């Protein structure tokens, strides 16, 4: 198992639900973002989501994902930026939860 799977679980259960008391809509939006991103990463890398590590979700992949959302899924800039916020939020959490992975 990669460091990404337990990190995602901790992020949703500890950070969003317990600490931030995020609304169900926020949790669902962030969940959907990560589902889409993991599928996109799988298509790009050929690695199953459970095989992905945190370092696999790098800036070029995220940029390509955001471009894909706009170009192929037809989302608005507002939705694209909301997806980016969800991704950035996990990386902020990761910097605290796994300091060795922070750059």
Secondary structure by P-SEA (a helix, b strand, c coil): ccaaaaaaaaaacccccccccccaaaaaaaaaaaaaaaaaaaaaccccccccccccccaaaaaaaaaaaaccccccaaaaaaaaaaaaaaaaaaaaacccccc
